Amino acid sequence: MHLSETFSALLRSDALLLALAPMQDVTTLEFMRVIDRYGGPEVYWTEYFRVHGDSRPEKWILQSITENPTGKPVVAQIIGNDIPALVRTAKLLQKFPVAAIDLNLGCPAPIVYRKCAGGGLLREPKKIDAILGALRDAVTIPFTVKTRIGFESAAEFDALLPLFAKHPIDLLTVHARTVTQMYRPGVRYDLIAHAAKEMRCPVLLNGNVFSATQAKQLLTETKVRGLMIGRGAIRNPWLFEQIRAELRGEPVKSPTGREVLAYLRELWDNEITPGVKESAQVQRMKKFTNFIGEGIGAEFLHDIRRVPATADFWRVCGHFLNHDRPLSLESVEK
Ligand SMILES: Cc1cc2nc3c(=O)[nH]c(=O)nc-3n(C[C@H](O)[C@H](O)[C@H](O)COP(=O)(O)O)c2cc1C
């Protein structure tokens, strides 16, 4: 079965849908491979393909589609505001084994939103309307949207939601923060519950999901079809399986320090490119430990951010993780 058909069947079913959130420079082919070894989600997303007048899909992102190591659906995300270019790119991408085409309406990076792409488009509902119409006409496989709840104010969601409902999109993912809020506290799960009620298509909840008990509570409260998880999955690749266990009413097993250490080794082996300078390799790993460290503690974060070389990296990891005590890896942020 083509992966877009697998994904369509998933969308039509009532089954829980867990997704790994798109994350630039993180959700690569290598990372998907590691996450999938821990059970993984039902569906993966690529980081966004940047679309403009003369863009071509970035080769390294395409690789996670053409060499998808998980056997599960991978959704190709695009970002941009040039309608002919978006249509051209969507048509090109759907020739590859992608599960769906997803439009990014949430990126909060000023360099992106100042050009009125990603989250910046949320200030221009008319433009969104035109883009959704054009892409819906062009895309013959599932077409999905990932959005924030507004640019500056959550009140904007009232005007955005009817737009998403007007175009027959196949899935809406809502990161329940505004663009200017970036990653600050105050995630509006109540607005996601509202979206789940109003939309005919399935809705995924996104934002700050870090534990199985919290996931179960959010699913019950908001009645969404599923969860998209980003930073929580980097920190805790067991999270998808933990959520499934929690929903089956089974005990949720926390990894031990040594199991987290083994996860770091797996990341290292997967991410490290032979011939690359040692300092660059350690830097690359810090991208992950910055997120994983949030679940280990402030002292680990302090020390790991300062290591210059491979030996120091593993010394610090060993010091904090070479033990058999369970780690919840839950959020230290509120
Ligand atoms: C490092 C990083 C890169 C991201 N890149 C993308 C991206 O390419 N496309 C996108 O839609 N969202 C991107 N996001 C946002 C996430 O997909 C997600 O919406 C956000 O992190 C909130 O979910 P979380 O709390 O589960 O991490 C990125 C987030 C992070 C942390």
The ligand as an SDF file (V2000), in Angstrom:
LIG
                    3D

 31 33  0  0  0  0  0  0  0  0999 V2000
   14.3410   22.6110   17.1070 C   0  0  0  0  0  0  0  0  0  0  0  0
   12.9380   22.8130   16.6180 C   0  0  0  0  0  0  0  0  0  0  0  0
   12.6920   22.9060   15.2580 C   0  0  0  0  0  0  0  0  0  0  0  0
   11.3750   23.0500   14.7790 C   0  0  0  0  0  0  0  0  0  0  0  0
   11.1430   23.0590   13.4230 N   0  0  0  0  0  0  0  0  0  0  0  0
    9.8560   23.0590   12.9770 C   0  0  0  0  0  0  0  0  0  0  0  0
    9.5400   22.8890   11.5890 C   0  0  0  0  0  0  0  0  0  0  0  0
   10.4180   22.7010   10.7200 O   0  0  0  0  0  0  0  0  0  0  0  0
    8.2220   22.9220   11.2260 N   0  0  0  0  0  0  0  0  0  0  0  0
    7.2150   23.0910   12.1510 C   0  0  0  0  0  0  0  0  0  0  0  0
    6.0240   23.0930   11.7910 O   0  0  0  0  0  0  0  0  0  0  0  0
    7.4880   23.2440   13.4560 N   0  0  0  0  0  0  0  0  0  0  0  0
    8.7560   23.2030   13.8930 C   0  0  0  0  0  0  0  0  0  0  0  0
    8.9960   23.2720   15.2360 N   0  0  0  0  0  0  0  0  0  0  0  0
    7.8600   23.3430   16.1760 C   0  0  0  0  0  0  0  0  0  0  0  0
    7.4380   21.9250   16.6240 C   0  0  0  0  0  0  0  0  0  0  0  0
    6.9920   21.1620   15.5290 O   0  0  0  0  0  0  0  0  0  0  0  0
    6.3060   21.9940   17.6720 C   0  0  0  0  0  0  0  0  0  0  0  0
    5.2000   22.6450   17.1120 O   0  0  0  0  0  0  0  0  0  0  0  0
    6.7350   22.7360   18.9410 C   0  0  0  0  0  0  0  0  0  0  0  0
    8.0170   22.3570   19.3560 O   0  0  0  0  0  0  0  0  0  0  0  0
    5.7400   22.4770   20.0830 C   0  0  0  0  0  0  0  0  0  0  0  0
    5.6430   21.1000   20.3450 O   0  0  0  0  0  0  0  0  0  0  0  0
    6.4400   20.4030   21.5760 P   0  0  0  0  0  0  0  0  0  0  0  0
    6.0830   21.1720   22.8180 O   0  0  0  0  0  0  0  0  0  0  0  0
    5.9130   18.9860   21.5990 O   0  0  0  0  0  0  0  0  0  0  0  0
    7.8870   20.4870   21.2630 O   0  0  0  0  0  0  0  0  0  0  0  0
   10.2970   23.1490   15.7080 C   0  0  0  0  0  0  0  0  0  0  0  0
   10.5620   23.0720   17.0780 C   0  0  0  0  0  0  0  0  0  0  0  0
   11.8560   22.8830   17.5540 C   0  0  0  0  0  0  0  0  0  0  0  0
   12.0820   22.7650   19.0480 C   0  0  0  0  0  0  0  0  0  0  0  0
  1  2  1  0
  2  3  1  0
  2 30  2  0
  3  4  2  0
  4  5  1  0
  4 28  1  0
  5  6  2  0
  6  7  1  0
  6 13  1  0
  7  8  2  0
  7  9  1  0
  9 10  1  0
 10 11  2  0
 10 12  1  0
 12 13  2  0
 13 14  1  0
 14 15  1  0
 14 28  1  0
 15 16  1  0
 16 17  1  0
 16 18  1  0
 18 19  1  0
 18 20  1  0
 20 21  1  0
 20 22  1  0
 22 23  1  0
 23 24  1  0
 24 25  2  0
 24 26  1  0
 24 27  1  0
 28 29  2  0
 29 30  1  0
 30 31  1  0
M  END
$$$$
